[in-house]
Amino acid sequence: MTRVAFIDDHESVRLGLEAACARIADMQVAFSGNTVTEYLDWRAFARESPADVVVLDLTLGDGTTVTENVTRLVRDGSSVIIHSVADRPAAVREALAAGAAGVVSKSSPIGDVIAAVGTVARGEPLNNVEWASAVEGDRDFADAQLAAREREVLRLYAAGLPLKAVADRLGIAYSTAKENITRIRVKYVEVGRPAPTKIDLLHRAVEDGLIDEPASDSGDIARGR
């Protein structure tokens, strides 16, 4: 019996996957929820073993990064399939580098997702030709190699928070947050992706999958430098 967990902050997506999984005799939905933390807390409380396969949304609404989520799940003992609606090679590359077994597009039929779960559960590689091509075509897109704290500072700052609010949110000194932004800008310059303004940092954060593309005009963000 293959035990599957679905982690996605869109309930309709989870319900569709659960229904499809229920029709497969040798699959069982062990967990369905919004975040990786929720899943791990459930595991600890219920004293359940890790799911064999976790189907994980590329971007969750709790502010976590794909690297954080994939790393936590893999270390916990599960194989991870990324279920993504966004064709963002940088974020996909990040997920695969963190240990994800493969990627299935949300535009794919649900049957393809369930088939991918079976493939990964058997220890077989996923056929990710489409995604591999996207990542290969993006290989010249240089990674700034931000540290975990720098990523958190950038994520909050680029999302529109003033630097003082970023420092307060993370429980660090304002001077520390400012030093992080300085180091981030230096690192982006070193890989040929300069970000001298806050709006530039917003673009870098979107490109690297730290935040979603803002729906509205980003002029307010630029003025919040």
Legacy VTK file of the C-alpha trace (Angstrom):
# vtk DataFile Version 3.0
C-alpha trace
ASCII
DATASET POLYDATA
POINTS 225 float
0.000 0.000 0.000
1.419 3.394 -1.039
0.686 6.126 1.498
0.360 9.564 -0.109
0.221 13.087 1.347
-1.083 16.096 -0.557
0.167 19.532 0.517
-1.421 22.421 -1.349
-3.131 25.566 -0.100
-5.853 25.224 -2.761
-8.517 22.937 -1.318
-10.101 22.205 -4.694
-6.789 20.816 -5.984
-6.409 18.569 -2.944
-9.983 17.291 -3.150
-9.540 16.327 -6.791
-6.330 14.455 -6.051
-7.834 12.734 -3.029
-10.816 11.540 -5.073
-8.547 10.175 -7.795
-6.309 8.458 -5.254
-9.324 6.827 -3.564
-10.071 4.979 -6.805
-6.667 3.262 -6.757
-6.702 0.007 -4.813
-3.106 0.141 -3.606
-3.012 3.837 -2.623
-4.113 5.515 0.572
-4.334 9.239 1.395
-2.425 9.542 4.657
-2.701 13.344 4.909
-4.120 16.330 3.066
-3.422 19.893 4.152
-2.125 23.387 3.524
1.479 23.444 4.724
4.490 21.255 5.423
4.483 22.361 9.061
0.867 21.235 9.391
1.806 17.847 7.951
4.831 17.377 10.228
2.830 18.464 13.279
0.163 15.904 12.360
2.848 13.237 12.032
4.246 14.011 15.455
0.833 14.165 17.134
-0.578 11.033 15.493
2.743 9.175 15.652
2.286 8.195 12.020
5.157 7.079 9.811
6.176 9.361 6.918
4.090 9.217 3.741
5.795 7.256 0.984
5.200 10.111 -1.455
4.286 13.747 -0.822
2.706 15.724 -3.669
3.749 19.305 -2.887
2.654 22.601 -4.405
5.640 24.604 -5.643
4.580 27.789 -3.835
2.572 27.737 -0.617
0.878 30.738 0.936
2.649 30.526 4.286
5.800 32.283 3.066
8.008 29.196 3.011
10.413 28.511 0.156
10.433 25.425 -2.027
13.922 24.541 -0.761
12.753 24.642 2.859
9.706 22.513 2.138
11.389 19.885 -0.005
14.356 19.605 2.370
12.125 19.092 5.411
10.049 16.424 3.687
13.006 14.532 2.260
14.790 14.571 5.623
11.579 13.294 7.201
11.726 10.233 4.960
9.327 10.935 2.071
9.830 11.181 -1.664
8.540 14.495 -3.036
6.759 15.285 -6.284
6.349 18.976 -7.073
2.892 19.831 -8.418
3.282 23.180 -10.135
1.133 25.520 -12.195
4.002 27.955 -12.805
6.558 27.452 -15.539
9.423 28.928 -13.504
12.651 27.107 -14.348
14.550 28.763 -11.496
12.060 27.515 -8.887
11.892 24.071 -10.503
15.692 23.842 -10.497
15.659 24.828 -6.825
13.132 22.087 -6.013
15.117 19.410 -7.837
18.367 20.567 -6.229
16.717 20.249 -2.807
15.903 16.596 -3.514
12.492 16.481 -5.200
11.989 13.332 -7.269
10.379 15.228 -10.113
7.748 17.692 -11.237
4.225 17.285 -12.603
2.421 20.260 -14.120
-0.961 21.235 -12.721
-2.141 21.395 -16.315
-1.611 17.627 -16.570
-4.579 15.248 -16.160
-5.084 14.033 -12.592
-4.381 10.532 -13.844
-0.850 11.617 -14.737
-0.289 12.871 -11.187
-1.478 9.580 -9.698
0.667 7.641 -12.177
3.673 9.745 -11.138
3.015 8.860 -7.489
3.087 5.185 -8.384
6.287 5.599 -10.373
8.110 7.380 -7.548
6.770 4.934 -4.935
8.326 2.085 -6.936
11.658 3.889 -6.882
11.597 4.562 -10.603
12.625 7.922 -12.147
9.958 10.288 -13.444
10.009 11.215 -17.110
10.578 14.955 -16.709
11.729 15.724 -20.239
9.600 18.883 -20.498
10.826 20.300 -17.203
14.395 19.158 -17.708
14.446 21.035 -21.001
13.163 24.163 -19.289
15.825 23.939 -16.606
18.552 23.150 -19.137
17.527 26.181 -21.175
17.821 28.259 -18.033
21.283 27.046 -17.004
22.875 30.442 -17.652
20.506 32.011 -15.135
23.025 32.503 -12.338
22.058 31.665 -8.771
23.112 34.296 -6.255
23.498 31.576 -3.561
21.746 33.514 -0.816
21.998 32.247 2.739
18.796 31.229 4.538
18.624 34.471 6.555
19.308 36.555 3.450
16.472 34.787 1.636
14.065 35.538 4.484
15.089 39.203 4.589
14.741 39.523 0.824
11.387 37.738 0.750
9.842 40.118 3.293
11.573 43.271 2.019
10.719 42.623 -1.632
7.121 41.844 -0.664
6.784 45.459 0.470
7.700 45.624 4.163
9.922 48.515 5.299
13.323 47.319 6.469
12.490 48.167 10.111
9.396 45.964 9.894
11.461 43.180 8.335
13.898 43.359 11.259
11.042 43.295 13.787
9.349 40.358 12.042
12.535 38.290 12.080
13.614 39.365 15.566
16.896 40.883 14.405
18.449 44.325 14.699
17.723 46.915 12.011
21.461 47.119 11.322
21.566 43.351 10.754
18.692 43.511 8.274
20.428 46.385 6.482
23.685 44.398 6.303
21.754 41.470 4.817
20.318 43.677 2.071
23.797 45.009 1.309
25.200 41.462 1.035
22.250 40.405 -1.140
22.895 43.259 -3.559
26.607 42.391 -3.706
25.821 38.736 -4.444
23.437 39.651 -7.262
26.050 41.965 -8.771
28.610 39.144 -8.638
26.390 36.859 -10.759
25.516 39.595 -13.250
22.015 40.319 -11.941
22.367 43.720 -10.262
19.583 44.971 -7.997
20.399 48.554 -6.960
16.795 49.495 -6.060
13.981 47.877 -4.111
11.998 47.263 -7.292
15.048 45.464 -8.719
15.151 43.301 -5.608
11.459 42.559 -6.141
12.258 41.316 -9.655
15.136 39.147 -8.379
12.893 37.660 -5.662
10.207 36.799 -8.227
12.771 35.317 -10.628
14.187 33.117 -7.872
10.773 31.940 -6.675
10.909 33.632 -3.267
7.637 35.489 -3.849
4.879 35.418 -6.456
4.610 38.000 -9.213
2.617 40.902 -7.703
-0.788 41.381 -9.278
-0.816 45.157 -8.895
1.523 47.949 -9.905
4.743 47.702 -7.941
5.205 51.452 -7.650
4.282 51.405 -3.973
7.004 48.829 -3.336
9.555 50.958 -5.099
8.608 53.926 -2.928
8.943 51.810 0.235
12.716 51.556 -0.150
LINES 1 226
225 0 1 2 3 4 5 6 7 8 9 10 11 12 13 14 15 16 17 18 19 20 21 22 23 24 25 26 27 28 29 30 31 32 33 34 35 36 37 38 39 40 41 42 43 44 45 46 47 48 49 50 51 52 53 54 55 56 57 58 59 60 61 62 63 64 65 66 67 68 69 70 71 72 73 74 75 76 77 78 79 80 81 82 83 84 85 86 87 88 89 90 91 92 93 94 95 96 97 98 99 100 101 102 103 104 105 106 107 108 109 110 111 112 113 114 115 116 117 118 119 120 121 122 123 124 125 126 127 128 129 130 131 132 133 134 135 136 137 138 139 140 141 142 143 144 145 146 147 148 149 150 151 152 153 154 155 156 157 158 159 160 161 162 163 164 165 166 167 168 169 170 171 172 173 174 175 176 177 178 179 180 181 182 183 184 185 186 187 188 189 190 191 192 193 194 195 196 197 198 199 200 201 202 203 204 205 206 207 208 209 210 211 212 213 214 215 216 217 218 219 220 221 222 223 224
